[in-house]
Amino acid sequence: MQGSWNHIVIIICLVLAALLVWMECRRANRSRLYLRIVAVLLALLALACIILPLGYETYKTENDRHSILLTDGFNADSLKEYKNAGIFTLDDAVKKAYPKASLIYTPDTLHALTKNGKLHVFGYGLSEDELFQLNEIPFTFHPSKLPQGVTNISWNNRLTEGEELILQGKYNNSSARKIKLILKGSGTVADSVIIKPNTEADFTLTALPKITGWEVYSLWAIEGADTTMLGDAPVQVKSAKPLNILIISASPDFETKFLKNWLGGKGYAVATRSAISKDKYNSEYINMARLPLSRLSASLLRKFDVVIGDLSVFTALSNAEDNALKQEVNSNGLGVIVKADSAGKASWLQKHFPVNKPSGKAPDPAALIIGGKKSNSGKLSSNRAYIGYDTGTQPLVSNMQNQILASSTLAGAGKIVFTTLNNTFSWMLAGSQQDYAAFWSALISKAAKKNSDTFDGVLNAGMAFASHTIPLTFKSNTLPLVIIDGEIVSLQQNLTVPFEWNYQYGPLQSGWHSITQSKTEKLLYVQGENNWKGVQAEHKINATQKYILNKENKGIVTKQIQQKVRIEVPKIYFYILLLAACTFLWIEHKIS
């Protein structure tokens, strides 16, 4: 029926075309004849195209249909391009911000919703757990810019008493005003730093915990009159394990006396050996039994964690003693603290510590920088000698001119600490016990044998957030009894590692949570859901981009399903053509 109608229209138009062309040719006025004929034919062609159902067939892929998954941080303006797309979200907060989105509860639901179509993810993306549930669904990621705030953060969360907390991160300040970051702990401000406007800057904040046990520090941002809590930094501070320390000196002196008494008062086991004449020594013992110290042997040195002595004493050791010391340092992790003096004999202990001795009088007492702390120590008199930097060394103490006064280096399994200071007891005489303690704590903790004691904690917990799933791993040859927050949980055995047992923990509240395995209680700190928002955003963006990259490497692409479709030609063009042709014929008739 449609074919017959088309034929009738075409025949009528052809007849009309012949008739109208004949009439134009019969007109007495022959001017513009060819233009009139063309106009007549174009008018009839346009009329036929208006009447006839014109169109063409082509192939269209099914995945031209779009589905959108909105995640935290999405920009609503970026959705304008996808007017007819289905919009979904896994986040209640996103649903409230964009009511048009349909709320789904698990990522695997997207399998059915996006079948034979393209999936687009807007915002910061998905967490590793959510990406795992997608189960190979390919999608296009449209990441949003990171929000203002901390985008990267880390700190040493397991400390030994006397060790400093160092919190480092990156802050994205996209505002036109400066931001002041403050680190709070124990109800006081421990440290602060200023972030300039419109910058992304690294920062470092420090604090010295006053108590042992579990403590929570927090980072705050102050912008004008607004104060915002950014996140918590929980730490565990363990009591310092009393070390066994041997002090050997060329003669009895105040430096050895004060150091021996300070170490003994801290609970350290201390043995001192001071030469009083050739091959004769005076020995003292604090918090430990008497030992023969006249000859340094490997068996004797193995009883100590750190040996402290003047460089002249070490260079005066016999070959057997020197070899024993070198063996214990390189093989068994013994630490050595060397105090520079006037010794002229070279020693392997000074290999990486070149000492510079400028001429002139001794400098006036001045403050020192210990362990890179921003607050300087009390003033201390010192000679002009300082240590030149060498590759592989780590400066520990310096003066205000950035000259190194104490430095350390690795030596096999052990460490060597070298210092040009030999009158630190002056701090004690001046009442600066805190500076004295900070100096020797820094040197001894750096040199001491590695502590084999493990900290309490939970494997693979990472930074945990409330209302987010946290993967926990427990090690046991048999199914362990694990109690979390007072309830026994069911564990899943790792199929590839039989002694590992996994549990997906989903805490709803922030704070400390109790985890007990085999009657041993451990604590896990859970951050508030809104803590470290910038860090969470960056982790999601990185995880999502990694997911995309893995899919590209595996050659996984969206399945292309082609379908033949008919595209209708818009009639508006033919109406315009008909109007133009008729207008020309009317004007030409008027002026003829």
TORSE-357405 format. One record per residue (C-alpha): residue in one letter; x, y, z. Coordinates in steps of 0.001 Angstrom, whole numbers, plus 500000, padded with zeros to 6 digits. Example, Ala and Ser with C-alpha at 12.3 -4.5 7.8 and 13.67 -1.06 7.14 Angstrom:
A512300495500507800 S513670498940507140 
This chain:
M500000500000500000 Q502825502385500930 G504620501557497668 S501505502340495544 W501041505694497249 N504649506656496579 H504247505779492914 I501080507883492600 V502802510902494182 I505812510579491890 I503647510250488752 I501520513278489691 C504640515369490352 L506178514355487020 V503008515264485138 L502849518612486949 A506504519233486173 A505988518628482465 L502879520823482384 L504459523720484273 V507657523629482211 W505550523697478999 M503600526681480325 E506792528559481140 C508137527881477667 R504938529261476027 R505225532633477773 A505949535525475440 N508528536947477860 R511572534725477407 S513747536481479985 R514987534322482890 L513394531233481283 Y515959528781482579 L515780530175486096 R511983529873486047 I512206526251484885 V514710525412487634 A512506527109490242 V509452525153489086 L511292521846489232 L512729522608492666 A509283523550493988 L507771520291492736 L510742518308494125 A510326519927497549 L506570519235497468 A507173515592496642 C509746515263499449 I507286516791501917 I504590514295500932 L506821511228500658 P508199509528503864 L511916510081503165 G514564508448505342 Y517629506246505361 E518795503117507208 T521984502803509254 Y523514500637511971 K523549501892515563 T525341500224518485 E523234499342521477 N525850500653523913 D525153504185522759 R522647504070525588 H524203505575528709 S523930504853532413 I525489507072535072 L526713506195538554 L527112509213540816 T529658509082543629 D530703511585546267 G532127514802544791 F530202514708541473 N529430517926539588 A525790518175538455 D526733520444535522 S528756517615533969 L525545515557533500 K523955517893530941 E525455515931528053 Y523597512775529121 K519970513935529216 N518323510556528606 A520733508450530681 G519689506365533664 I521242507842536828 F522098505724539876 T524040506065543118 L525216503909546011 D525405506824548457 D522477508116550536 A524094511573550730 V524372511734546928 K520717510691546642 K519706513612548873 A521863516036546884 Y520526514758543530 P517005513336543998 K516732512283540330 A519271509527540959 S517970506045541775 L519480504556544938 I520961501074544590 Y522480499108547435 T525225496946545926 P527570497585542987 D526748494252541360 T523219495581540708 L524765497584537880 H525185494391535837 A521482494303534974 L520979498074534876 T523780498725532397 K523362495660530180 N524305496424526560 G525069500058527455 K527871502382528489 L528431503100532183 H529861506456533291 V531111507081536835 F531188510706538038 G532794512041541232 Y535649510598543267 G534914507035542201 L534543503845544218 S536429502166547043 E538481499036546450 D535768496878548017 E533063498399545791 L535245497996542699 F535762494351543548 Q531988493864543641 L531632495332540134 N533095492079538852 E534762493296535652 I532101495823534546 P533897498296532234 F533060501981532562 T534278505480531763 F535534507473534737 H534990511238535015 P536978512196538156 S536218515405540021 K538869517762541351 L540115516995544833 P538361519021547544 Q540089521598549705 G541816519942552627 V544339517226553398 T544820514950550371 N547634512824551775 I548520511983555383 S550834509638557285 W552338509381560748 N554377506967562837 N551543505477564877 R553696503098566924 L556114504906569208 T558487504087571988 E558493506297575063 G560545509413574321 E560091509045570555 E558513511942568684 L555271511744566707 I555864513032563161 L552724513748561135 Q553326514554557460 G550912515266554652 K549797517456551773 Y547171520191552015 N545223521532549031 N544330525149549807 S542114526299546927 S540874529375548820 A542205532932548638 R542949532937552376 K545760531338554338 I545028528222556372 K546540527471559767 L546905523792560610 I547248522872564275 L548024519504565830 K546272518921569157 G546935516253571748 S546274515839575461 G544149518979575400 T546944521263574149 V548294522524570837 A551459520566570063 D552462522210566769 S551162524408563942 V551941525451560367 I550606528017557858 I549460527015554342 K549552529881551829 P546482530773549701 N545878528951546388 T548650526414546949 E549075522690547413 A551799522356550016 D553506519612552010 F553536520023555777 T555131518379558824 L553865518609562396 T555452517020565458 A554510516203569035 L556126514420571959 P553603512143573740 K553668512618577509 I552134509277578463 T552406505647577440 G549497503653576063 W546950504679573447 E546471508344572631 V544599510262569932 Y545935513446568343 S543787515508565973 L544497517888563104 W542481521099562815 A542273523778560108 I541643527432560943 E540462529710558121 G539554533158559388 A536936532619562091 D536134529053560972 T537725526063562681 T537338522571561174 M538471519223562525 L540159517338559667 G540907513968561226 D542398511951564059 A545908510518564408 P545814507651566940 V549166506459568315 Q550364503696570589 V553226504634572907 K555062501717574515 S557356501985577485 A560994502031576466 K562630498669576957 P565605499094579343 L568754498644577303 N572094497229578346 I574683499936577787 L578470499795578055 I580396503064578504 I584151503033578008 S586235506157578582 A589914507095578579 S589593508452582115 P586896509304584672 D585155512506583592 F581986514482584199 E580435513464580875 T580621509768581770 K579468510391585354 F576342512332584416 L575456509962581571 K575870506904583807 N573617508393586506 W570976509551584007 L570812506139582311 G570636504356585652 G567803506614586771 K565891505715583615 G566142502013584405 Y568870501148581926 A571430498475582816 V574773500301582695 A578385499153582951 T581239501654582799 R584955501092582237 S587364503970582825 A591101503648582395 I593117504720585459 S596525503540584194 K597891501236581527 D595814498015581436 K594091499021584688 Y590427500039584740 N587804501208587161 S584442499474586585 E580988500416587863 Y577631498676587440 I574063499983587704 N570985497729587477 M573096494750586388 A575453492082587734 R579225492496587630 L580999491488584427 P584718491273583568 L585300494398581430 S589082494398581143 R588946492771577712 L586233493338575096 S585268490016573538 A582414489004571242 S580690487116574080 L580907490184576347 L579700492653573715 R576760490382572872 K575341491178576318 F574937494875575409 D572726496850573043 V574866499996572787 V578530500798573409 I579425504450574107 G582999505656574104 D585609508248573133 L587195507873569696 S590644507618571355 V589460504621573384 F588199502802570291 T591393503483568344 A593434502153571288 L591705498756571267 S593777495721570459 N593255494005567104 A591291491213568765 E589010493683570582 D588550495798567479 N587651492739565379 A585202491551568031 L583538494983568069 K583309495103564273 Q581814491592564160 E579115492394566713 V578197495613564924 N578056494170561412 S576573490764562225 N574544491108565420 G573275494700565297 L575290496204568157 G575092500004568182 V578086502256568797 I578095505933569859 V581451507555569245 K582450510849570916 A585088512712568920 D588253513766570720 S591892514438569891 A592631510908568685 G595000510965565727 K594704507320564679 A592214506507561937 S589320504177562740 W586661502374560702 L584149503945563098 Q584885507408561669 K584928506395557991 H581689508244557095 F582137511153559539 P584765513629558336 V585381516193561090 N586067519804560167 K588004521883562729 P588010525575561758 S590615527723563471 G589724530486565883 K588287530758569329 A585446528588570560 P581995529969569714 D579695531407572332 P577099529062573892 A574256528551571427 A571034526564571024 L571041523276569111 I568467521579566883 I567911517998568064 G566215515487565781 G564971518223563434 K562669519702566085 K561352523180565420 S561975524245569024 N565620524738569823 S567427523434572881 G568942525435575657 K572335527002574950 L575397524777575112 S579105525595574864 S580894523612572182 N584132523613570231 R584232524691566593 A584424521129565226 Y581549519829563159 I580842516792560948 G580848516998557153 Y577926515345555396 D578611512027553666 T576327509886551488 G574444507330553569 T574545509326556801 Q571635510886558679 P572176514106560661 L570715513983564182 V571867517210565851 S572950520509564297 N573609524090565334 M571908527241564094 Q574373527436561157 N573189523968559987 Q576550522457560907 I576170518792561881 L577178517944565448 A575817514372565585 S575143511980562733 S574458508278562146 T574999505612559516 L574263501941558978 A577077499425559470 G575905495988558445 A573177494970560891 G574155497698563358 K574415501466563471 I577165503928564277 V576438507352565768 F579195509975565794 T579147513272567727 T581576516134568281 L579870517129571551 N581567515981574755 N580219518385577371 T576471517770577333 F576582517505581143 S576560521358581059 W572841521140580331 M572333519243583573 L574333521789585530 A572245524589583989 G568979522830584869 S568134521880581244 Q567433518225582025 Q564886518046579205 D567479519037576581 Y569968516544578004 A567358513796577893 A566318514730574340 F569922514618573107 W570869511253574565 S567465509686573849 A567896510630570181 L571394509147569980 I570658505977571943 S567352505186570198 K569087505616566830 A572037503372567760 A570263500665569782 K569756497138568518 K566511496641566677 N563796495717569166 S562291492345568282 D559198493029570386 T556091493514568250 F553409496090568850 D549814495227569462 G547595495839566460 V545444494290563768 L546838493081560466 N545761494904557300 A543447497299559117 G544947500421557513 M543036503648558085 A539553502530559134 F536387504640558770 A532954504261560326 S530250502855558006 H532956501441555720 T534013497812555415 I537449497052556863 P539307493861555818 L540901492169558853 T543368489298558668 F544272486944561512 K547036484331561502 S546547480935563098 N547125477306562140 T543639476468563411 L540382478413563363 P540965481173565940 L538359482492568351 V537970486174567487 I535715488507569458 I535023492007568140 D533191494481570354 G532095491629572613 E530675489388569855 I532186486238568327 V532637486651564564 S532777484064561784 L536060483991559878 Q536750482852556330 Q539891480856555638 N542224482093552911 L542221479397550219 T545771480127549097 V547283480803552555 P545693478258554940 F546995479899558144 E545301483233557311 W541713483944558311 N539784486921556968 Y536859488974558205 Q535039491950556686 Y534391494284559605 G531844497103559248 P531966499361562344 L529154501906562625 Q530751504166565232 S534104505938565444 G536566505498568309 W538429502583569824 H537127499068569115 S538155495938570975 I539397492935568987 T540322489814570951 Q542134486833569425 S543017483861571621 K542422485930574798 T544783488664573588 E542989491983573274 K543963494487570612 L542536497905569913 L541527499311566540 Y540782502994566059 V537966503830563657 Q537890507319562165 G534663509282561862 E532975508928558475 N533767512579557637 N537402512467558786 W540149512949556203 K537639513605553386 G540358514666550967 V542397511551551732 Q539354509342551161 A538688511126547859 E542236510643546609 H542241506950547597 K539002506388545664 I540261508238542583 N543501506235542589 A541686502926543114 T539177503674540335 Q541865504729537877 K543823501565538680 Y540671499516538015 I540256501214534608 L543911500595533731 N543667496912534638 K540633496493532405 E542427498170529500 N545454495916529964 K543205492856529922 G541539494048526735 I538101494186528347 V535809496483526352 T532123497150526305 K530308494678524034 Q529172496327520804 I525699495176519712 Q524675496636516327 Q521081497172515232 K519678498426511886 V517624501598512415 R515799504011510077 I516584507709510370 E513859510085509077 V515025513098507071 P513744516343508676 K510961517976506570 I511970521518507493 Y514600521628504761 F512035520873502056 Y509587523473503372 I512344526063503132 L513199524954499576 L509508525102498496 L509083528551500034 A512231529873498328 A511217528542494880 C507652529874495110 T508905533260496321 F511231533535493312 L508442532649490841 W506065535200492404 I508624538029492360 E509688537185488791 H506017537290487634 K505485540724489266 I508479542360487651 S507906540868484207 
